[in-house]
Amino acid sequence: MTTSQRESLGVGLLGVGVVGSAVARALLEGRTQQTVPGSHPLVLKQAVVRNLESERPVPRDLLSDDVASVVDNPDVDIVVELMGGEEPASSSIRAALKSGKHVITANKEAIAKNGDELIALAEANGVRLLYEAAVGGGIPIIGPLSSDLLANKIQSLRAIINGTTNYILTRMTAQGEAFDDVLADAQALGYAEADPTADVDGWDAMYKIAILARLAYGASVPLDSIHREGIRPVTASDIRNAATLGYTIKLIAVARLEEGGLLVRVHPALIPNSVPMAKVDGVLNVCEIEGDLVGPLWLQGRGAGPEATASAVLGDIIRVARAPKTINPPRKLSSPPALLEMSDYECQYYLRLVAKDQPGVLAEVAGILASRSISIDSVLQMDSNPEAGTADIVLTTHPAREREVQQAVEQISAVSSIEKFASLLRIEPYGDTPA
Ligand SMILES: NC(=O)c1ccc[n+]([C@@H]2O[C@H](COP(=O)([O-])OP(=O)(O)OC[C@H]3O[C@@H](n4cnc5c(N)ncnc54)[C@H](OP(=O)(O)O)[C@@H]3O)[C@@H](O)[C@H]2O)c1
């Protein structure tokens, strides 16, 4: 059969929202045939939404509100799941794979929670499950980790992979605004959901780093093994203090081989202003990958948005259309690294205390830290409040173990001259910055 005679492949869309609409438009315009003429032609056979009355870029006769009309449709070879959320997405993906259909999804929650099972199901049924758009929107991250970098031992992945929190922190940094004010504005502008929990509390970033870590380290990374903190506790004064010390606060997701195993963590961190990650602003995403052969890689781009995300979804669709029978199982190591706990982590810390403005407070705090072998790197007295008779004391430490620091925080919080233990943030280590 010549390329011009290749059989067409039927596509079924589950969801025609922000991303689904961009994907539907591209399919209906025949973009995939224009960009990759030699692949199997793709034909949109059916699309599923909840509300049939809303306007869509899909002809009315192709629309349905029944997931089964795609999943059980014999004319559909490739199911493109763009509904989001764990259910009914995961069940639909499962059913489609079981009935021998390839599945493309942008759904980080479904893949992070049920990926092990779904990947095995795809393999067992001889079909492909591709999910490039689930992490980093349009940035190719899954592809390189799944194929181009397979010869490498990945030493670390460090990423800004949540655009909403990066937008909020960027605004707080640039304009000194408070978290709640920026969040309200981000919601009005459509950069944050009405319920911002998934983004601001770090769930979204946790799902994404779980997916990347599984690919990079050839093993499942249970979500409850990942340390997760969001950005709600970060205040405008933390951001100001960090700037005074030469840092920018970012929500980062990291998977790194440390002594004894793999630590996966999501939390706000002070990033030295001298490194490029400190300048990845607004809704941009970035992923730094360090491989033993390739060295450091830097993948930056639009982590969301209809066209950028559709770029990743369509790339996956084209991969299937070019070679529907090629199955590439992901890296699976027989002895994957042990998963470490956050309490074993060691780094420099930023601590902020609201203390009574009186002599001896600092000596008491320093004594508690010293008793746990935590040495102080710098001390700043900031934001005095004469009316309340308090001042903020900002300390940075030399590298210390998380367990010791948390215990010291408990002790410091109980000191009578400390009004409040206000912040604990970690300073992200970089090879070329002072430890
Ligand atoms: N938006 C982005 O920039 C972006 C970036 C990266 C990844 N993603 C991922 O892409 C996926 C889609 O996101 P999106 O922003 O396009 O979401 P969206 O705009 O909310 O669209 C979701 C679509 O799915 C349909 N849907 C939801 N539940 C359904 C159900 N139970 N039965 C039938 N249809 C259902 C909705 O129907 P109605 O329209 O009738 O409600 C809508 O058409 C998510 O997994 C998301 O995490 C999005």
The ligand as a MOL file (V3000), in Angstrom:
LIG
                    3D

  0  0  0     0  0            999 V3000
M  V30 BEGIN CTAB
M  V30 COUNTS 48 52 0 0 0
M  V30 BEGIN ATOM
M  V30 1 N -6.2250 24.1970 29.6690 0
M  V30 2 C -4.9130 24.0290 29.5720 0
M  V30 3 O -4.1600 24.9640 29.2460 0
M  V30 4 C -4.3030 22.6810 29.8300 0
M  V30 5 C -2.8970 22.5340 29.7950 0
M  V30 6 C -2.3250 21.2780 29.9950 0
M  V30 7 C -3.1450 20.2000 30.2430 0
M  V30 8 N -4.5080 20.3840 30.3170 0 CHG=1
M  V30 9 C -5.3090 19.2160 30.6010 0
M  V30 10 O -6.1780 18.9990 29.4930 0
M  V30 11 C -7.3970 18.4320 29.9370 0
M  V30 12 C -8.5590 19.2980 29.4560 0
M  V30 13 O -8.4200 20.5930 30.0070 0
M  V30 14 P -9.3180 21.8110 29.4990 0
M  V30 15 O -8.6930 23.0340 30.0670 0
M  V30 16 O -9.5550 21.7200 28.0490 0 CHG=-1
M  V30 17 O -10.6770 21.5100 30.2930 0
M  V30 18 P -12.1270 22.1170 30.0110 0
M  V30 19 O -12.0300 23.3820 29.2360 0
M  V30 20 O -12.8220 22.1340 31.3170 0
M  V30 21 O -12.8150 21.0330 29.0510 0
M  V30 22 C -13.2650 19.7990 29.5220 0
M  V30 23 C -14.1660 19.2010 28.4680 0
M  V30 24 O -14.5530 17.9060 28.8850 0
M  V30 25 C -15.9670 17.8050 28.9160 0
M  V30 26 N -16.3350 16.9420 30.0310 0
M  V30 27 C -15.9160 17.0320 31.3200 0
M  V30 28 N -16.4720 16.0420 32.0500 0
M  V30 29 C -17.2300 15.3210 31.2070 0
M  V30 30 C -18.0540 14.1870 31.3660 0
M  V30 31 N -18.2070 13.6040 32.5710 0
M  V30 32 N -18.6920 13.7060 30.2800 0
M  V30 33 C -18.5630 14.3080 29.0790 0
M  V30 34 N -17.7850 15.3880 28.8640 0
M  V30 35 C -17.1320 15.8840 29.9230 0
M  V30 36 C -16.4750 19.2100 29.0870 0
M  V30 37 O -17.7840 19.3160 28.6090 0
M  V30 38 P -18.5960 20.7240 28.6990 0
M  V30 39 O -17.8220 21.6630 27.8020 0
M  V30 40 O -19.9340 20.4250 28.1890 0
M  V30 41 O -18.5280 21.1110 30.1420 0
M  V30 42 C -15.4610 20.0050 28.2570 0
M  V30 43 O -15.8160 19.9890 26.9200 0
M  V30 44 C -7.2870 18.3220 31.4660 0
M  V30 45 O -6.8060 17.0550 31.8090 0
M  V30 46 C -6.2330 19.3710 31.7880 0
M  V30 47 O -5.5430 19.1020 32.9950 0
M  V30 48 C -5.0850 21.5840 30.1180 0
M  V30 END ATOM
M  V30 BEGIN BOND
M  V30 1 1 1 2
M  V30 2 2 2 3
M  V30 3 1 2 4
M  V30 4 1 4 5
M  V30 5 2 4 48
M  V30 6 2 5 6
M  V30 7 1 6 7
M  V30 8 2 7 8
M  V30 9 1 8 9
M  V30 10 1 8 48
M  V30 11 1 9 10
M  V30 12 1 9 46
M  V30 13 1 10 11
M  V30 14 1 11 12
M  V30 15 1 11 44
M  V30 16 1 12 13
M  V30 17 1 13 14
M  V30 18 2 14 15
M  V30 19 1 14 16
M  V30 20 1 14 17
M  V30 21 1 17 18
M  V30 22 2 18 19
M  V30 23 1 18 20
M  V30 24 1 18 21
M  V30 25 1 21 22
M  V30 26 1 22 23
M  V30 27 1 23 24
M  V30 28 1 23 42
M  V30 29 1 24 25
M  V30 30 1 25 26
M  V30 31 1 25 36
M  V30 32 1 26 27
M  V30 33 1 26 35
M  V30 34 2 27 28
M  V30 35 1 28 29
M  V30 36 1 29 30
M  V30 37 2 29 35
M  V30 38 1 30 31
M  V30 39 2 30 32
M  V30 40 1 32 33
M  V30 41 2 33 34
M  V30 42 1 34 35
M  V30 43 1 36 37
M  V30 44 1 36 42
M  V30 45 1 37 38
M  V30 46 2 38 39
M  V30 47 1 38 40
M  V30 48 1 38 41
M  V30 49 1 42 43
M  V30 50 1 44 45
M  V30 51 1 44 46
M  V30 52 1 46 47
M  V30 END BOND
M  V30 END CTAB
M  END
